[in-house]
Amino acid sequence: MLNSRLHAATWTLAAVAAGALLVGCSGSVSVGNSDPKIPKMSKGKLADLVAEKLAATTGQPKPDVACPEDIEGKVGTTSRCTLTASDGSTLGVTVKVTSLKGDTINFDFEADKTPTPAAG
């Protein structure tokens, strides 16, 4: 079951990266795991959920987001994902676990304010 809520915090993503205003977002997802004491969300599922929330928030197409690792469902755990724009510029996205409810991981995420230009 996928639940989410939006926060009022707003930041600007430079035109180089996407040219849109984004809203600080939150999400949650129920995950199955062999160790019920510490649920985990796969890096693919995390990246997909972050991309979906950004697209829904901005009204833009779903961006290319990649996360380097699975995230453990421990409050305070963070991960750094990367949003890659069509011009090759990138923007870091910090994901932080805020709470757990059973096997549901609740988290906030926020994009950096400044993109990294495309190599070239």
ABEGO torsion letter per residue (X at the ends): XBBBBBBABBBBBBAAAAGBBBBBBBBBBBBBBABAABBBBBAAAAAAAAAAAAAAAAGBBBBBBBBABBBBBBBGBBBBBBBBBAAGBBBBBBBBBABBBEABBBBBBBBBABBBBBBX
